[in-house]
């Protein structure tokens, strides 16, 4: 049975982390330029559905 190549696996993980970090930095650099008008009108604090509001309300 072949031995696992741990160095190769580690390098692949490192490359994946680096790629994700670069993508995140690129999105951050773009800022809010790519936001659509409907995103600006949406209330981020509002629940997604009326049922969700009922579940979050404390019961008395």
Phi and psi restraints in degrees (range 20) as a CNS / XPLOR table:
assign (resid 1 and name C) (resid 2 and name N)
       (resid 2 and name CA) (resid 2 and name C) 1.0 -75.5 20.0 2
assign (resid 2 and name N) (resid 2 and name CA)
       (resid 2 and name C) (resid 3 and name N) 1.0 147.4 20.0 2
assign (resid 2 and name C) (resid 3 and name N)
       (resid 3 and name CA) (resid 3 and name C) 1.0 -79.9 20.0 2
assign (resid 3 and name N) (resid 3 and name CA)
       (resid 3 and name C) (resid 4 and name N) 1.0 142.7 20.0 2
assign (resid 3 and name C) (resid 4 and name N)
       (resid 4 and name CA) (resid 4 and name C) 1.0 -69.4 20.0 2
assign (resid 4 and name N) (resid 4 and name CA)
       (resid 4 and name C) (resid 5 and name N) 1.0 141.6 20.0 2
assign (resid 4 and name C) (resid 5 and name N)
       (resid 5 and name CA) (resid 5 and name C) 1.0 -94.9 20.0 2
assign (resid 5 and name N) (resid 5 and name CA)
       (resid 5 and name C) (resid 6 and name N) 1.0 90.2 20.0 2
assign (resid 5 and name C) (resid 6 and name N)
       (resid 6 and name CA) (resid 6 and name C) 1.0 -66.8 20.0 2
assign (resid 6 and name N) (resid 6 and name CA)
       (resid 6 and name C) (resid 7 and name N) 1.0 -33.3 20.0 2
assign (resid 6 and name C) (resid 7 and name N)
       (resid 7 and name CA) (resid 7 and name C) 1.0 -64.1 20.0 2
assign (resid 7 and name N) (resid 7 and name CA)
       (resid 7 and name C) (resid 8 and name N) 1.0 -41.2 20.0 2
assign (resid 7 and name C) (resid 8 and name N)
       (resid 8 and name CA) (resid 8 and name C) 1.0 -63.5 20.0 2
assign (resid 8 and name N) (resid 8 and name CA)
       (resid 8 and name C) (resid 9 and name N) 1.0 -45.7 20.0 2
assign (resid 8 and name C) (resid 9 and name N)
       (resid 9 and name CA) (resid 9 and name C) 1.0 -61.5 20.0 2
assign (resid 9 and name N) (resid 9 and name CA)
       (resid 9 and name C) (resid 10 and name N) 1.0 -42.6 20.0 2
assign (resid 9 and name C) (resid 10 and name N)
       (resid 10 and name CA) (resid 10 and name C) 1.0 -63.5 20.0 2
assign (resid 10 and name N) (resid 10 and name CA)
       (resid 10 and name C) (resid 11 and name N) 1.0 -43.4 20.0 2
assign (resid 10 and name C) (resid 11 and name N)
       (resid 11 and name CA) (resid 11 and name C) 1.0 -62.6 20.0 2
assign (resid 11 and name N) (resid 11 and name CA)
       (resid 11 and name C) (resid 12 and name N) 1.0 -39.4 20.0 2
assign (resid 11 and name C) (resid 12 and name N)
       (resid 12 and name CA) (resid 12 and name C) 1.0 -64.3 20.0 2
assign (resid 12 and name N) (resid 12 and name CA)
       (resid 12 and name C) (resid 13 and name N) 1.0 -41.1 20.0 2
assign (resid 12 and name C) (resid 13 and name N)
       (resid 13 and name CA) (resid 13 and name C) 1.0 -63.1 20.0 2
assign (resid 13 and name N) (resid 13 and name CA)
       (resid 13 and name C) (resid 14 and name N) 1.0 -42.9 20.0 2
assign (resid 13 and name C) (resid 14 and name N)
       (resid 14 and name CA) (resid 14 and name C) 1.0 -63.0 20.0 2
assign (resid 14 and name N) (resid 14 and name CA)
       (resid 14 and name C) (resid 15 and name N) 1.0 -42.1 20.0 2
assign (resid 14 and name C) (resid 15 and name N)
       (resid 15 and name CA) (resid 15 and name C) 1.0 -64.1 20.0 2
assign (resid 15 and name N) (resid 15 and name CA)
       (resid 15 and name C) (resid 16 and name N) 1.0 -38.6 20.0 2
assign (resid 15 and name C) (resid 16 and name N)
       (resid 16 and name CA) (resid 16 and name C) 1.0 -65.4 20.0 2
assign (resid 16 and name N) (resid 16 and name CA)
       (resid 16 and name C) (resid 17 and name N) 1.0 -43.4 20.0 2
assign (resid 16 and name C) (resid 17 and name N)
       (resid 17 and name CA) (resid 17 and name C) 1.0 -61.6 20.0 2
assign (resid 17 and name N) (resid 17 and name CA)
       (resid 17 and name C) (resid 18 and name N) 1.0 -43.1 20.0 2
assign (resid 17 and name C) (resid 18 and name N)
       (resid 18 and name CA) (resid 18 and name C) 1.0 -63.0 20.0 2
assign (resid 18 and name N) (resid 18 and name CA)
       (resid 18 and name C) (resid 19 and name N) 1.0 -42.6 20.0 2
assign (resid 18 and name C) (resid 19 and name N)
       (resid 19 and name CA) (resid 19 and name C) 1.0 -62.9 20.0 2
assign (resid 19 and name N) (resid 19 and name CA)
       (resid 19 and name C) (resid 20 and name N) 1.0 -44.7 20.0 2
assign (resid 19 and name C) (resid 20 and name N)
       (resid 20 and name CA) (resid 20 and name C) 1.0 -64.9 20.0 2
assign (resid 20 and name N) (resid 20 and name CA)
       (resid 20 and name C) (resid 21 and name N) 1.0 -39.0 20.0 2
assign (resid 20 and name C) (resid 21 and name N)
       (resid 21 and name CA) (resid 21 and name C) 1.0 -64.2 20.0 2
assign (resid 21 and name N) (resid 21 and name CA)
       (resid 21 and name C) (resid 22 and name N) 1.0 -41.8 20.0 2
assign (resid 21 and name C) (resid 22 and name N)
       (resid 22 and name CA) (resid 22 and name C) 1.0 -65.5 20.0 2
assign (resid 22 and name N) (resid 22 and name CA)
       (resid 22 and name C) (resid 23 and name N) 1.0 -40.8 20.0 2
assign (resid 22 and name C) (resid 23 and name N)
       (resid 23 and name CA) (resid 23 and name C) 1.0 -62.5 20.0 2
assign (resid 23 and name N) (resid 23 and name CA)
       (resid 23 and name C) (resid 24 and name N) 1.0 -41.7 20.0 2
assign (resid 23 and name C) (resid 24 and name N)
       (resid 24 and name CA) (resid 24 and name C) 1.0 -64.9 20.0 2
assign (resid 24 and name N) (resid 24 and name CA)
       (resid 24 and name C) (resid 25 and name N) 1.0 -43.0 20.0 2
assign (resid 24 and name C) (resid 25 and name N)
       (resid 25 and name CA) (resid 25 and name C) 1.0 -63.2 20.0 2
assign (resid 25 and name N) (resid 25 and name CA)
       (resid 25 and name C) (resid 26 and name N) 1.0 -37.4 20.0 2
assign (resid 25 and name C) (resid 26 and name N)
       (resid 26 and name CA) (resid 26 and name C) 1.0 -66.9 20.0 2
assign (resid 26 and name N) (resid 26 and name CA)
       (resid 26 and name C) (resid 27 and name N) 1.0 -42.8 20.0 2
assign (resid 26 and name C) (resid 27 and name N)
       (resid 27 and name CA) (resid 27 and name C) 1.0 -63.5 20.0 2
assign (resid 27 and name N) (resid 27 and name CA)
       (resid 27 and name C) (resid 28 and name N) 1.0 -40.7 20.0 2
assign (resid 27 and name C) (resid 28 and name N)
       (resid 28 and name CA) (resid 28 and name C) 1.0 -65.4 20.0 2
assign (resid 28 and name N) (resid 28 and name CA)
       (resid 28 and name C) (resid 29 and name N) 1.0 -38.6 20.0 2
assign (resid 28 and name C) (resid 29 and name N)
       (resid 29 and name CA) (resid 29 and name C) 1.0 -66.7 20.0 2
assign (resid 29 and name N) (resid 29 and name CA)
       (resid 29 and name C) (resid 30 and name N) 1.0 -33.7 20.0 2
assign (resid 29 and name C) (resid 30 and name N)
       (resid 30 and name CA) (resid 30 and name C) 1.0 -70.9 20.0 2
assign (resid 30 and name N) (resid 30 and name CA)
       (resid 30 and name C) (resid 31 and name N) 1.0 -27.4 20.0 2
assign (resid 30 and name C) (resid 31 and name N)
       (resid 31 and name CA) (resid 31 and name C) 1.0 64.0 20.0 2
assign (resid 31 and name N) (resid 31 and name CA)
       (resid 31 and name C) (resid 32 and name N) 1.0 -137.5 20.0 2
assign (resid 31 and name C) (resid 32 and name N)
       (resid 32 and name CA) (resid 32 and name C) 1.0 -92.6 20.0 2
assign (resid 32 and name N) (resid 32 and name CA)
       (resid 32 and name C) (resid 33 and name N) 1.0 17.7 20.0 2
assign (resid 32 and name C) (resid 33 and name N)
       (resid 33 and name CA) (resid 33 and name C) 1.0 -64.3 20.0 2
assign (resid 33 and name N) (resid 33 and name CA)
       (resid 33 and name C) (resid 34 and name N) 1.0 -34.2 20.0 2
assign (resid 33 and name C) (resid 34 and name N)
       (resid 34 and name CA) (resid 34 and name C) 1.0 -91.3 20.0 2
assign (resid 34 and name N) (resid 34 and name CA)
       (resid 34 and name C) (resid 35 and name N) 1.0 5.9 20.0 2
assign (resid 34 and name C) (resid 35 and name N)
       (resid 35 and name CA) (resid 35 and name C) 1.0 -71.4 20.0 2
assign (resid 35 and name N) (resid 35 and name CA)
       (resid 35 and name C) (resid 36 and name N) 1.0 136.8 20.0 2
assign (resid 35 and name C) (resid 36 and name N)
       (resid 36 and name CA) (resid 36 and name C) 1.0 -86.2 20.0 2
assign (resid 36 and name N) (resid 36 and name CA)
       (resid 36 and name C) (resid 37 and name N) 1.0 156.8 20.0 2
assign (resid 36 and name C) (resid 37 and name N)
       (resid 37 and name CA) (resid 37 and name C) 1.0 -58.9 20.0 2
assign (resid 37 and name N) (resid 37 and name CA)
       (resid 37 and name C) (resid 38 and name N) 1.0 -33.1 20.0 2
assign (resid 37 and name C) (resid 38 and name N)
       (resid 38 and name CA) (resid 38 and name C) 1.0 -68.6 20.0 2
assign (resid 38 and name N) (resid 38 and name CA)
       (resid 38 and name C) (resid 39 and name N) 1.0 -28.6 20.0 2
assign (resid 38 and name C) (resid 39 and name N)
       (resid 39 and name CA) (resid 39 and name C) 1.0 -67.3 20.0 2
assign (resid 39 and name N) (resid 39 and name CA)
       (resid 39 and name C) (resid 40 and name N) 1.0 -35.6 20.0 2
assign (resid 39 and name C) (resid 40 and name N)
       (resid 40 and name CA) (resid 40 and name C) 1.0 -69.3 20.0 2
assign (resid 40 and name N) (resid 40 and name CA)
       (resid 40 and name C) (resid 41 and name N) 1.0 -30.0 20.0 2
assign (resid 40 and name C) (resid 41 and name N)
       (resid 41 and name CA) (resid 41 and name C) 1.0 -82.8 20.0 2
assign (resid 41 and name N) (resid 41 and name CA)
       (resid 41 and name C) (resid 42 and name N) 1.0 -19.0 20.0 2
assign (resid 41 and name C) (resid 42 and name N)
       (resid 42 and name CA) (resid 42 and name C) 1.0 -73.1 20.0 2
assign (resid 42 and name N) (resid 42 and name CA)
       (resid 42 and name C) (resid 43 and name N) 1.0 140.2 20.0 2
assign (resid 42 and name C) (resid 43 and name N)
       (resid 43 and name CA) (resid 43 and name C) 1.0 -91.2 20.0 2
assign (resid 43 and name N) (resid 43 and name CA)
       (resid 43 and name C) (resid 44 and name N) 1.0 111.8 20.0 2
assign (resid 43 and name C) (resid 44 and name N)
       (resid 44 and name CA) (resid 44 and name C) 1.0 -66.6 20.0 2
assign (resid 44 and name N) (resid 44 and name CA)
       (resid 44 and name C) (resid 45 and name N) 1.0 -20.6 20.0 2
assign (resid 44 and name C) (resid 45 and name N)
       (resid 45 and name CA) (resid 45 and name C) 1.0 -86.7 20.0 2
assign (resid 45 and name N) (resid 45 and name CA)
       (resid 45 and name C) (resid 46 and name N) 1.0 -14.7 20.0 2
assign (resid 45 and name C) (resid 46 and name N)
       (resid 46 and name CA) (resid 46 and name C) 1.0 -73.4 20.0 2
assign (resid 46 and name N) (resid 46 and name CA)
       (resid 46 and name C) (resid 47 and name N) 1.0 142.0 20.0 2
assign (resid 46 and name C) (resid 47 and name N)
       (resid 47 and name CA) (resid 47 and name C) 1.0 -68.8 20.0 2
assign (resid 47 and name N) (resid 47 and name CA)
       (resid 47 and name C) (resid 48 and name N) 1.0 154.7 20.0 2
assign (resid 47 and name C) (resid 48 and name N)
       (resid 48 and name CA) (resid 48 and name C) 1.0 -68.5 20.0 2
assign (resid 48 and name N) (resid 48 and name CA)
       (resid 48 and name C) (resid 49 and name N) 1.0 -33.6 20.0 2
assign (resid 48 and name C) (resid 49 and name N)
       (resid 49 and name CA) (resid 49 and name C) 1.0 -141.2 20.0 2
assign (resid 49 and name N) (resid 49 and name CA)
       (resid 49 and name C) (resid 50 and name N) 1.0 158.5 20.0 2
assign (resid 49 and name C) (resid 50 and name N)
       (resid 50 and name CA) (resid 50 and name C) 1.0 -61.9 20.0 2
assign (resid 50 and name N) (resid 50 and name CA)
       (resid 50 and name C) (resid 51 and name N) 1.0 -30.6 20.0 2
assign (resid 50 and name C) (resid 51 and name N)
       (resid 51 and name CA) (resid 51 and name C) 1.0 -65.7 20.0 2
assign (resid 51 and name N) (resid 51 and name CA)
       (resid 51 and name C) (resid 52 and name N) 1.0 -33.7 20.0 2
assign (resid 51 and name C) (resid 52 and name N)
       (resid 52 and name CA) (resid 52 and name C) 1.0 -64.0 20.0 2
assign (resid 52 and name N) (resid 52 and name CA)
       (resid 52 and name C) (resid 53 and name N) 1.0 -35.0 20.0 2
assign (resid 52 and name C) (resid 53 and name N)
       (resid 53 and name CA) (resid 53 and name C) 1.0 -65.5 20.0 2
assign (resid 53 and name N) (resid 53 and name CA)
       (resid 53 and name C) (resid 54 and name N) 1.0 -37.7 20.0 2
assign (resid 53 and name C) (resid 54 and name N)
       (resid 54 and name CA) (resid 54 and name C) 1.0 -65.3 20.0 2
assign (resid 54 and name N) (resid 54 and name CA)
       (resid 54 and name C) (resid 55 and name N) 1.0 -37.1 20.0 2
assign (resid 54 and name C) (resid 55 and name N)
       (resid 55 and name CA) (resid 55 and name C) 1.0 -71.4 20.0 2
assign (resid 55 and name N) (resid 55 and name CA)
       (resid 55 and name C) (resid 56 and name N) 1.0 -31.1 20.0 2
assign (resid 55 and name C) (resid 56 and name N)
       (resid 56 and name CA) (resid 56 and name C) 1.0 -82.7 20.0 2
assign (resid 56 and name N) (resid 56 and name CA)
       (resid 56 and name C) (resid 57 and name N) 1.0 -21.2 20.0 2
assign (resid 56 and name C) (resid 57 and name N)
       (resid 57 and name CA) (resid 57 and name C) 1.0 -68.5 20.0 2
assign (resid 57 and name N) (resid 57 and name CA)
       (resid 57 and name C) (resid 58 and name N) 1.0 138.1 20.0 2
assign (resid 57 and name C) (resid 58 and name N)
       (resid 58 and name CA) (resid 58 and name C) 1.0 -71.2 20.0 2
assign (resid 58 and name N) (resid 58 and name CA)
       (resid 58 and name C) (resid 59 and name N) 1.0 141.5 20.0 2
assign (resid 58 and name C) (resid 59 and name N)
       (resid 59 and name CA) (resid 59 and name C) 1.0 -89.5 20.0 2
assign (resid 59 and name N) (resid 59 and name CA)
       (resid 59 and name C) (resid 60 and name N) 1.0 139.7 20.0 2
